[in-house]
């Protein structure tokens, strides 16, 4: 009975948390545009993607002034990224037990672990 009830309970918990998330996101979105300024820009996509890759994922500006501290920050950032991937996998496999990262690539999953 536990294995049939567990996905339903996880799905209910995800739906409730999704509702509260959407309410908070709607409030923050309204606050963002309450100043009367124009909306987010979507021009210069190639330049923005490059900045995202270099500054956000590669963490270049963090390591600019003090390399050792920036390297530690980059390690912590990527640690959180890996933990988030594992958390999403656990959440999805709680609803759909057959959906795991191991099904995509056994070798890749081994490297991830």
LONU-100674 format. One line per field, with one value per atom (N, C-alpha, C, O): residue number from 1; residue in one letter; atom name; x, y, z. Coordinates in Angstrom, 3 decimals. Each point is the difference from the previous one (the first is absolute). Example, Ala and Ser with C-alpha at 12.3 -4.5 7.8 and 13.67 -1.06 7.14 Angstrom:
REM LONU-100674
zakol: (1,1,1,1,2,2,2,2)
tikol: (A,A,A,A,S,S,S,S)
vexmar: (N,CA,C,O,N,CA,C,O)
east: (13.190,-0.890,0.900,1.036,-1.386,0.820,-0.770,0.509)
north: (-5.690,1.190,1.200,-0.019,1.069,1.190,1.090,1.108)
up: (7.800,0.000,0.000,0.665,-1.385,0.060,0.730,0.169)
***
This chain:
REM LONU-100674
zakol: (1,1,1,1,2,2,2,2,3,3,3,3,4,4,4,4,5,5,5,5,6,6,6,6,7,7,7,7,8,8,8,8,9,9,9,9,10,10,10,10,11,11,11,11,12,12,12,12,13,13,13,13,14,14,14,14,15,15,15,15,16,16,16,16,17,17,17,17,18,18,18,18,19,19,19,19,20,20,20,20,21,21,21,21,22,22,22,22,23,23,23,23,24,24,24,24,25,25,25,25,26,26,26,26,27,27,27,27,28,28,28,28,29,29,29,29,30,30,30,30,31,31,31,31,32,32,32,32,33,33,33,33,34,34,34,34,35,35,35,35,36,36,36,36,37,37,37,37,38,38,38,38,39,39,39,39,40,40,40,40,41,41,41,41,42,42,42,42,43,43,43,43,44,44,44,44,45,45,45,45,46,46,46,46,47,47,47,47,48,48,48,48,49,49,49,49,50,50,50,50,51,51,51,51,52,52,52,52,53,53,53,53,54,54,54,54,55,55,55,55,56,56,56,56,57,57,57,57,58,58,58,58,59,59,59,59,60,60,60,60,61,61,61,61,62,62,62,62,63,63,63,63,64,64,64,64,65,65,65,65,66,66,66,66,67,67,67,67,68,68,68,68,69,69,69,69,70,70,70,70,71,71,71,71,72,72,72,72,73,73,73,73,74,74,74,74,75,75,75,75,76,76,76,76,77,77,77,77,78,78,78,78,79,79,79,79,80,80,80,80,81,81,81,81,82,82,82,82,83,83,83,83,84,84,84,84,85,85,85,85,86,86,86,86,87,87,87,87,88,88,88,88,89,89,89,89,90,90,90,90,91,91,91,91,92,92,92,92,93,93,93,93,94,94,94,94,95,95,95,95,96,96,96,96,97,97,97,97,98,98,98,98,99,99,99,99,100,100,100,100,101,101,101,101,102,102,102,102,103,103,103,103,104,104,104,104,105,105,105,105,106,106,106,106,107,107,107,107,108,108,108,108,109,109,109,109,110,110,110,110,111,111,111,111,112,112,112,112,113,113,113,113)
tikol: (X,X,X,X,X,X,X,X,X,X,X,X,X,X,X,X,X,X,X,X,X,X,X,X,X,X,X,X,X,X,X,X,X,X,X,X,X,X,X,X,X,X,X,X,X,X,X,X,X,X,X,X,X,X,X,X,X,X,X,X,X,X,X,X,X,X,X,X,X,X,X,X,X,X,X,X,X,X,X,X,X,X,X,X,X,X,X,X,X,X,X,X,X,X,X,X,X,X,X,X,X,X,X,X,X,X,X,X,X,X,X,X,X,X,X,X,X,X,X,X,X,X,X,X,X,X,X,X,X,X,X,X,X,X,X,X,X,X,X,X,X,X,X,X,X,X,X,X,X,X,X,X,X,X,X,X,X,X,X,X,X,X,X,X,X,X,X,X,X,X,X,X,X,X,X,X,X,X,X,X,X,X,X,X,X,X,X,X,X,X,X,X,X,X,X,X,X,X,X,X,X,X,X,X,X,X,X,X,X,X,X,X,X,X,X,X,X,X,X,X,X,X,X,X,X,X,X,X,X,X,X,X,X,X,X,X,X,X,X,X,X,X,X,X,X,X,X,X,X,X,X,X,X,X,X,X,X,X,X,X,X,X,X,X,X,X,X,X,X,X,X,X,X,X,X,X,X,X,X,X,X,X,X,X,X,X,X,X,X,X,X,X,X,X,X,X,X,X,X,X,X,X,X,X,X,X,X,X,X,X,X,X,X,X,X,X,X,X,X,X,X,X,X,X,X,X,X,X,X,X,X,X,X,X,X,X,X,X,X,X,X,X,X,X,X,X,X,X,X,X,X,X,X,X,X,X,X,X,X,X,X,X,X,X,X,X,X,X,X,X,X,X,X,X,X,X,X,X,X,X,X,X,X,X,X,X,X,X,X,X,X,X,X,X,X,X,X,X,X,X,X,X,X,X,X,X,X,X,X,X,X,X,X,X,X,X,X,X,X,X,X,X,X,X,X,X,X,X,X,X,X,X,X,X,X,X,X,X,X,X,X,X,X,X,X,X,X,X,X,X,X,X)
vexmar: (N,CA,C,O,N,CA,C,O,N,CA,C,O,N,CA,C,O,N,CA,C,O,N,CA,C,O,N,CA,C,O,N,CA,C,O,N,CA,C,O,N,CA,C,O,N,CA,C,O,N,CA,C,O,N,CA,C,O,N,CA,C,O,N,CA,C,O,N,CA,C,O,N,CA,C,O,N,CA,C,O,N,CA,C,O,N,CA,C,O,N,CA,C,O,N,CA,C,O,N,CA,C,O,N,CA,C,O,N,CA,C,O,N,CA,C,O,N,CA,C,O,N,CA,C,O,N,CA,C,O,N,CA,C,O,N,CA,C,O,N,CA,C,O,N,CA,C,O,N,CA,C,O,N,CA,C,O,N,CA,C,O,N,CA,C,O,N,CA,C,O,N,CA,C,O,N,CA,C,O,N,CA,C,O,N,CA,C,O,N,CA,C,O,N,CA,C,O,N,CA,C,O,N,CA,C,O,N,CA,C,O,N,CA,C,O,N,CA,C,O,N,CA,C,O,N,CA,C,O,N,CA,C,O,N,CA,C,O,N,CA,C,O,N,CA,C,O,N,CA,C,O,N,CA,C,O,N,CA,C,O,N,CA,C,O,N,CA,C,O,N,CA,C,O,N,CA,C,O,N,CA,C,O,N,CA,C,O,N,CA,C,O,N,CA,C,O,N,CA,C,O,N,CA,C,O,N,CA,C,O,N,CA,C,O,N,CA,C,O,N,CA,C,O,N,CA,C,O,N,CA,C,O,N,CA,C,O,N,CA,C,O,N,CA,C,O,N,CA,C,O,N,CA,C,O,N,CA,C,O,N,CA,C,O,N,CA,C,O,N,CA,C,O,N,CA,C,O,N,CA,C,O,N,CA,C,O,N,CA,C,O,N,CA,C,O,N,CA,C,O,N,CA,C,O,N,CA,C,O,N,CA,C,O,N,CA,C,O,N,CA,C,O,N,CA,C,O,N,CA,C,O,N,CA,C,O,N,CA,C,O,N,CA,C,O,N,CA,C,O,N,CA,C,O,N,CA,C,O,N,CA,C,O,N,CA,C,O,N,CA,C,O,N,CA,C,O,N,CA,C,O,N,CA,C,O,N,CA,C,O,N,CA,C,O,N,CA,C,O,N,CA,C,O,N,CA,C,O)
east: (0.817,-0.817,0.862,-0.368,1.528,0.888,0.478,0.059,0.286,0.555,-1.061,0.345,-1.613,-1.038,-0.434,-0.446,0.569,-0.411,1.095,-0.296,1.562,1.119,-0.009,0.105,-0.223,-0.013,-1.147,0.163,-1.314,-1.131,0.285,-0.307,0.886,0.326,1.063,-0.089,1.084,1.036,-0.610,0.329,-1.201,-0.654,-0.847,-0.010,-0.692,-0.789,0.915,-0.296,1.408,0.948,0.602,0.157,0.179,0.562,-1.048,0.323,-1.555,-1.062,-0.228,-0.166,0.154,-0.197,1.167,-0.208,1.433,1.155,0.049,0.409,-0.816,-0.064,-0.997,0.236,-1.361,-0.995,0.597,-0.117,0.755,0.574,1.137,0.157,0.626,1.058,-0.590,0.500,-1.556,-0.589,-0.585,0.068,-0.639,-0.536,1.123,-0.138,1.231,1.142,0.627,0.361,-0.231,0.573,-0.879,0.515,-1.820,-0.914,0.165,0.003,0.133,0.209,1.314,0.041,1.039,1.295,-0.007,0.625,-1.320,-0.099,-0.725,0.401,-1.483,-0.737,0.870,-0.043,0.828,0.897,1.073,0.391,0.081,1.040,-0.462,0.778,-2.027,-0.509,-0.804,-0.594,0.566,-0.776,0.697,-0.636,1.910,0.728,-0.262,0.441,-1.134,-0.322,1.120,-0.113,1.187,1.107,-0.343,-0.865,1.530,-0.281,0.376,0.804,-1.393,0.218,1.397,0.832,-0.584,1.327,0.324,-0.877,2.137,0.425,0.337,0.565,-0.915,0.308,0.799,-0.022,0.726,0.830,1.417,0.288,0.575,1.405,0.118,0.723,-1.433,-0.071,1.365,0.347,0.444,1.311,0.915,0.698,-0.708,0.827,-0.465,0.826,-2.119,-0.531,0.310,0.301,-0.372,0.342,1.475,0.360,0.501,1.430,0.269,0.791,-1.431,0.175,-0.477,0.641,-1.767,-0.507,1.001,0.276,0.262,0.949,1.269,0.488,0.055,1.279,-0.166,0.745,-1.704,-0.122,-0.770,0.350,-1.391,-0.817,0.532,0.317,-0.214,0.424,1.500,0.395,0.437,1.445,0.476,1.108,-1.929,0.291,1.288,0.796,-0.589,1.243,0.238,1.098,-2.107,0.217,0.213,0.592,-1.059,0.196,1.477,0.505,0.177,1.418,0.952,1.215,-1.728,0.831,0.942,1.184,-1.678,0.811,0.810,1.212,-1.851,0.699,-0.288,-1.096,2.083,-0.215,-0.424,-0.929,1.592,-0.304,-1.417,-0.719,0.320,-1.356,-1.020,-1.036,1.328,-0.897,-0.111,-1.075,2.181,-0.019,-0.863,-0.753,0.864,-0.843,-1.477,-0.855,0.563,-1.374,-0.525,-1.145,1.973,-0.408,-0.289,-0.973,1.808,-0.227,-1.311,-0.736,0.442,-1.254,-1.184,-1.010,1.129,-1.071,-0.303,-1.162,2.202,-0.226,-0.456,-0.707,1.109,-0.518,-1.513,-0.724,0.255,-1.441,-0.711,-1.109,1.735,-0.609,-0.169,-1.053,2.088,-0.078,-1.033,-0.729,0.660,-1.004,-1.405,-0.914,0.745,-1.311,-0.421,-1.168,2.108,-0.314,-0.462,-0.981,1.672,-0.388,-1.351,-0.781,0.498,-1.283,-1.151,-1.048,1.251,-1.039,-0.211,-1.136,2.210,-0.147,-0.807,-0.883,1.169,-0.758,-1.468,-0.883,0.618,-1.369,-0.763,-1.125,1.737,-0.661,-0.180,-1.056,2.074,-0.134,-0.969,-0.485,0.195,-1.044,-1.376,-0.894,0.713,-1.294,-0.022,-0.976,2.058,0.122,1.205,1.122,-1.327,1.134,0.940,1.169,-1.657,0.832,0.862,0.879,-1.103,0.724,1.207,-0.133,1.301,1.237,1.069,-0.114,1.149,1.109,0.747,0.606,-0.651,0.693,-0.566,0.723,-2.000,-0.633,0.519,0.001,0.442,0.495,1.382,0.239,0.673,1.361,0.615,0.215,0.059,0.587,1.396,0.364,0.422,1.347,-0.058,0.720,-1.567,-0.163,-0.479,0.437,-1.332,-0.502,1.106,0.075,0.776,1.142,0.958,0.502,-0.239,0.861,-0.646,0.674,-1.982,-0.710,0.106,0.263,-0.468,0.103,1.415,0.267)
north: (-1.195,1.195,1.262,1.013,-1.087,1.165,0.417,1.193,-2.159,0.332,0.548,0.675,-0.944,0.599,1.353,0.858,-0.659,1.246,1.072,1.193,-1.630,0.946,0.968,1.205,-1.662,0.960,1.001,1.165,-1.609,0.901,1.075,1.172,-1.563,0.964,0.994,1.191,-1.673,0.898,0.963,1.186,-1.679,0.856,1.078,1.146,-1.494,0.985,1.046,1.194,-1.634,0.938,0.931,1.194,-1.717,0.821,0.994,1.155,-1.594,0.902,1.133,1.151,-1.461,1.043,0.980,1.213,-1.732,0.899,0.800,1.162,-1.763,0.733,1.137,1.067,-1.293,1.065,1.169,1.149,-1.431,1.069,0.711,1.215,-1.969,0.600,0.950,1.110,-1.538,0.853,1.272,1.060,-1.145,1.199,0.986,1.201,-1.702,0.860,0.579,1.176,-1.997,0.477,1.082,0.979,-1.139,1.004,1.327,1.065,-1.131,1.203,0.685,1.216,-2.006,0.579,0.575,1.031,-1.678,0.500,1.342,0.920,-0.816,1.260,1.095,1.143,-1.476,0.978,0.445,1.167,-2.094,0.314,1.059,0.877,-0.944,0.924,1.153,0.780,-0.661,1.080,1.352,1.034,-1.016,1.255,0.729,1.139,-1.741,0.653,-0.045,0.619,-1.332,-0.097,-1.056,-0.845,0.886,-0.999,-1.406,-0.173,-0.814,-1.390,-0.488,0.756,-2.035,-0.554,0.026,-0.194,0.435,0.066,-1.397,-0.813,0.547,-1.302,0.147,-0.884,2.007,0.186,-0.516,-0.376,0.357,-0.420,-1.364,-0.144,-0.831,-1.307,-0.676,-0.571,0.610,-0.658,0.589,-0.732,2.058,0.662,-0.380,-0.228,0.160,-0.339,-1.448,-0.291,-0.617,-1.401,-0.113,-0.738,1.469,-0.028,0.530,-0.588,1.675,0.549,-1.004,-0.160,-0.521,-1.001,-1.143,-0.434,-0.044,-1.112,0.388,-0.765,1.953,0.418,0.489,-0.418,1.289,0.626,-0.851,-0.026,-0.666,-0.769,-1.424,-0.421,-0.316,-1.389,-0.144,-0.813,1.574,-0.095,0.809,-0.225,1.168,0.809,0.811,0.090,0.501,0.694,1.215,0.166,0.680,1.234,-0.273,0.827,-1.965,-0.334,-0.280,0.330,-0.933,-0.356,1.118,-0.179,1.309,1.059,0.612,0.176,0.152,0.732,-0.926,0.173,-1.133,-0.965,-1.387,-0.532,-0.045,-1.242,-1.142,-0.736,0.569,-1.132,0.089,-0.998,2.179,0.192,-0.218,-0.630,1.145,-0.186,-1.458,-0.460,-0.269,-1.422,-0.766,-0.897,1.251,-0.628,0.312,-0.876,2.117,0.394,-0.780,-0.450,0.290,-0.761,-1.449,-0.582,0.000,-1.377,-0.144,-0.965,1.918,-0.036,0.169,-0.690,1.605,0.221,-1.289,-0.393,-0.273,-1.215,-1.149,-0.894,0.909,-0.994,0.135,-0.996,2.236,0.220,-0.410,-0.531,0.771,-0.423,-1.519,-0.503,-0.230,-1.461,-0.491,-0.954,1.593,-0.380,0.255,-0.790,1.881,0.311,-1.040,-0.388,-0.063,-1.052,-1.257,-0.621,0.240,-1.178,0.173,-0.948,2.153,0.261,-0.098,-0.570,1.131,-0.081,-1.455,-0.419,-0.353,-1.414,-0.730,-0.791,1.044,-0.653,0.411,-0.828,2.103,0.489,-0.668,-0.465,0.422,-0.617,-1.501,-0.544,-0.132,-1.442,-0.315,-1.127,2.102,-0.195,-0.044,-0.673,1.383,-0.006,-1.104,-0.740,0.646,-1.021,-0.882,0.339,-1.460,-0.814,-0.486,-0.275,0.166,-0.489,1.094,-0.305,1.566,1.122,0.366,0.701,-1.176,0.323,0.394,-0.294,0.962,0.376,-1.227,0.035,-1.098,-1.231,-0.561,-0.642,0.875,-0.489,0.743,-0.549,1.797,0.790,-0.492,-0.265,0.145,-0.438,-0.619,0.692,-1.957,-0.670,0.546,0.215,0.014,0.552,1.414,0.329,0.504,1.374,0.033,0.843,-1.752,-0.059,-0.414,0.503,-1.420,-0.401,1.155,0.172,0.619,1.179,1.010,0.602,-0.418,0.938,-0.435,0.823,-2.112,-0.491,0.147,-0.361)
up: (0.000,0.000,0.000,-0.594,1.271,0.076,-1.372,-0.300,-0.541,-1.313,-0.951,-0.970,1.219,-0.829,0.544,-0.762,2.065,0.620,-0.057,-0.063,0.085,0.022,-1.180,0.229,-1.485,-1.111,0.091,-0.366,0.847,0.141,1.051,-0.215,1.340,1.051,-0.468,0.299,-1.025,-0.523,-1.013,-0.002,-0.846,-0.985,0.682,-0.448,1.510,0.740,0.625,-0.053,0.647,0.612,-1.046,0.256,-1.418,-1.077,-0.507,-0.278,0.160,-0.469,0.994,-0.403,1.688,1.011,-0.009,0.018,-0.046,-0.019,-1.302,0.008,-1.117,-1.271,0.050,-0.568,1.253,0.159,0.777,-0.425,1.557,0.807,-0.740,0.119,-0.875,-0.807,-1.035,-0.181,-0.495,-1.033,0.600,-0.622,1.813,0.649,0.326,-0.232,0.761,0.325,-1.266,-0.034,-1.001,-1.262,-0.614,-0.539,0.611,-0.534,0.746,-0.617,1.938,0.799,-0.369,-0.187,0.082,-0.349,-1.412,-0.248,-0.675,-1.369,-0.023,-0.713,1.507,0.082,0.605,-0.453,1.466,0.601,-0.983,-0.016,-0.798,-0.971,-0.981,-0.376,-0.043,-1.004,0.591,-0.745,2.055,0.606,-0.132,0.202,-0.531,-0.133,-1.296,-0.152,-0.779,-1.251,-1.022,-1.058,1.343,-0.950,-1.058,0.230,-1.374,-1.033,0.463,0.916,-1.557,0.356,-0.342,-0.502,0.782,-0.286,-1.492,-0.841,0.531,-1.395,-0.496,0.732,-1.970,-0.582,-1.294,-0.857,0.723,-1.188,0.303,1.136,-2.123,0.134,0.699,0.986,-1.505,0.649,0.050,1.035,-2.111,-0.010,1.071,0.701,-0.580,1.010,1.408,0.884,-0.676,1.321,0.369,1.157,-2.126,0.251,0.360,0.917,-1.636,0.301,1.411,0.737,-0.360,1.347,1.046,1.038,-1.300,0.926,0.168,1.118,-2.230,0.075,0.746,0.832,-1.123,0.582,1.432,0.886,-0.654,1.315,1.007,1.180,-1.629,0.935,0.150,1.113,-2.198,0.113,0.264,0.836,-1.523,0.177,1.203,0.488,0.002,1.188,-0.159,0.935,-2.117,-0.298,0.897,0.533,-0.362,0.767,1.480,0.694,-0.192,1.412,0.282,1.074,-2.032,0.186,-0.417,0.075,-0.505,-0.548,1.035,-0.286,1.480,0.968,0.912,0.130,0.490,0.857,-0.536,0.175,-0.825,-0.743,0.915,-0.334,1.488,0.872,0.553,0.035,0.392,0.520,-1.118,0.214,-1.388,-1.144,-0.409,-0.384,0.466,-0.327,1.003,-0.381,1.657,1.018,-0.264,0.124,-0.486,-0.311,-1.194,0.004,-1.020,-1.180,0.370,-0.480,1.326,0.453,0.759,-0.206,1.081,0.746,-0.946,0.139,-1.101,-0.981,-0.756,-0.110,-0.417,-0.766,0.883,-0.464,1.747,0.934,0.150,0.008,0.112,0.093,-1.286,0.047,-1.181,-1.272,-0.016,-0.393,0.819,0.021,1.006,-0.276,1.432,0.998,-0.541,0.237,-0.955,-0.567,-1.027,-0.050,-0.766,-0.977,0.723,-0.408,1.473,0.780,0.670,0.075,0.415,0.643,-0.992,0.305,-1.493,-1.040,-0.401,-0.224,0.130,-0.345,1.067,-0.332,1.609,1.071,-0.034,0.227,-0.510,-0.061,-1.146,0.184,-1.350,-1.158,0.215,-0.321,0.860,0.214,1.139,0.096,0.768,1.002,-0.621,0.514,-1.617,-0.700,-1.060,-0.123,-0.630,-1.052,0.327,-0.377,1.069,0.469,-1.103,0.268,-1.489,-1.103,-0.621,-0.807,1.159,-0.614,0.860,1.004,-1.401,0.710,-1.018,-1.190,1.684,-0.884,-0.510,-1.071,1.827,-0.397,-1.302,-0.761,0.500,-1.234,-1.226,-1.102,1.286,-1.129,-0.422,-1.178,2.153,-0.300,1.259,0.995,-1.044,1.163,0.263,1.157,-2.195,0.170,0.552,0.943,-1.521,0.485,1.429,0.783,-0.429,1.367,0.970,1.121,-1.564,0.829,0.229,1.111,-2.137,0.136,0.933,0.836,-0.981,0.875,1.460,0.877,-0.618,1.387,0.534,1.146)
***
